[in-house]
Amino acid sequence: MDIKKLYQQYSLNTYTRVGPVFVKGKGSWLWDDKGNKYLDLLPGWGVSILGHCHPGIVKVINQQVKKLMHLPNNLFFKEQALLAEEIVKKSFPAKVFFANSGAESIEGAIKFSRLFGRGKRYEIITMRNSFHGRTFGALSATAQSKYKKPFRPILAGFKEAKFNDFESFKSKVTPRTVAVLLELIQGEGGINLADRGYVKQLRQYCQKHSLLFIVDEVQTGMGRTGKLFAYQNYPIKPDIMVLSKGLGAGVPVSALVVNKAITDIIKPGMHASTFGGSPLVTRTSLEVFKIIERENLLVKAKTMGDYVYRKLSVLKDKYPFIKEVRGKGLMLGLELSLDAQPLFLDCLNKKLVINATHKTVLRMLPALNVSRDELDQGLEILESVFKAAL
Ligand SMILES: Cc1ncc(COP(=O)(O)O)c(C=O)c1O
C-alpha cells in the first residue's frame, strides 16, 4: 500500500508533509514503516507532552473506553467535573468550558469577551507575530497577515500591538477595547518571551480599565515552561486562560478557564460543543495532571530545559549563523541568520524530528520526560547538520 500516494489522491492539500510514513511511537521515539527509529524532540507539535504512548495514559484510555466514551453535555458525568476541579485547583478561582482544539477555545474566549463588553466594547488587542489558530475568530486574532490574507475580510474588532511594547499596546486602546489576548511565549511566532515588566504593566492596566487579560496557554501550558502554566512564571493571574495541546497528551481536548468573578454573564445556550470534554478525554487529561505530579515533571522540564539551553548556547558560540537561543523550560528556539526549513529537513534525514517556524527559527518542544541522553543524541545530530551548513 502506497500511503503517500493515498494522501496525494485523497487528502486536501493543506499541509506540507515530509519524511517517511510513521507507524508507532514510544516516549521520545518514533518508528517508520521500514523499521527506522527517529528521535522526536517535537512530539505532536507539543501535544504529546508525556511522549508517545505513555503507559499511564494508555492504561486509563483502555479502561475508559470500556466504561464510557461519550456523553452529551446536557448530562452529568464525573470525569469532566473532576478535571474542571483539578484545573481550577492548580490555577485560579475559575469555571471551565471544555472544547476540542486550541482554536475552538480561543473562539470561546472571543465570545466571552463580547459578552463581557455588553455590546458596547468588543475590540481585542492581540500581539504582532501571535498565533491563535485557524478558525475565523482565532485567525482574526492571529496577528500574522500571511495566515489571513487569502481569507479577507476577516472578523472585525481586532487590533494589533507590538509584542513586549506597552506603549504600542496603550496606543491601540479605544473606548471599545474589551480585552487583551497574548501568548506569554509566542510559539509559532518564533519562541518570543514576554518580559516580566511588560506583563505586569499590561495586567495592571487591564485591571484598572476593566479589560480582560487573556492568556493563550495552548502551547505554553501543562508544564512546558517548568511551571504548570506559563503565567505562573509572572507575578500575575489572568482573567481567562486557554489550554489545549498537552492538556490531553494526545487526545483532543481544550479548556476555556474563566475567572469565577466574571462567569455569571454566560448563560445556558450561549455556547456549546458536542464533543467537548467527553468522559474519554477528560479522564485522560486528569491522568496527565497526575502523571506530571507523580513523575515530578515540572522540575524535570526545568532541569532538562536549562541543560539544553546551555548546550544550545555552546552551539551558538561555535556557529556564527545562530543569532540567538530563546526559550524557557522545554520550549526552545534557535534564531538563525539562515532559512531554517532546509536545516529542519536535514535533521529529519538524520532521523531527528524538530521543526522550523517563522522562517528562521528552529524549534524544539521535547516531551517533559525526555532524558538527558536523548537530548544529547538530538544535539549531536543538530550539530552535525550545523557543521554541514557552515
Ligand atoms: C498558542 C496557540 N494557540 C492556538 C493554537 C491553535 O490550536 P489548534 O491547532 O489546536 O486549533 C496553537 C496551535 O499551534 C497555538 O500554538
The ligand as an SDF file (V2000), in Angstrom:
LIG
                    3D

 16 16  0  0  0  0  0  0  0  0999 V2000
   -0.5560   29.4130   21.0270 C   0  0  0  0  0  0  0  0  0  0  0  0
   -1.5130   28.6520   20.1590 C   0  0  0  0  0  0  0  0  0  0  0  0
   -2.8170   28.9720   20.2010 N   0  0  0  0  0  0  0  0  0  0  0  0
   -3.7270   28.3180   19.4510 C   0  0  0  0  0  0  0  0  0  0  0  0
   -3.3430   27.3010   18.6080 C   0  0  0  0  0  0  0  0  0  0  0  0
   -4.3700   26.5880   17.7810 C   0  0  0  0  0  0  0  0  0  0  0  0
   -4.5660   25.3140   18.2720 O   0  0  0  0  0  0  0  0  0  0  0  0
   -5.3090   24.2070   17.3800 P   0  0  0  0  0  0  0  0  0  0  0  0
   -4.4210   23.9140   16.2250 O   0  0  0  0  0  0  0  0  0  0  0  0
   -5.4740   23.0610   18.3150 O   0  0  0  0  0  0  0  0  0  0  0  0
   -6.5960   24.7930   16.9600 O   0  0  0  0  0  0  0  0  0  0  0  0
   -1.9960   26.9390   18.5330 C   0  0  0  0  0  0  0  0  0  0  0  0
   -1.5470   25.8770   17.6340 C   0  0  0  0  0  0  0  0  0  0  0  0
   -0.4030   25.6620   17.3710 O   0  0  0  0  0  0  0  0  0  0  0  0
   -1.0570   27.6360   19.3270 C   0  0  0  0  0  0  0  0  0  0  0  0
    0.2380   27.3330   19.2950 O   0  0  0  0  0  0  0  0  0  0  0  0
  1  2  1  0
  2  3  1  0
  2 15  2  0
  3  4  2  0
  4  5  1  0
  5  6  1  0
  5 12  2  0
  6  7  1  0
  7  8  1  0
  8  9  2  0
  8 10  1  0
  8 11  1  0
 12 13  1  0
 12 15  1  0
 13 14  2  0
 15 16  1  0
M  END
$$$$
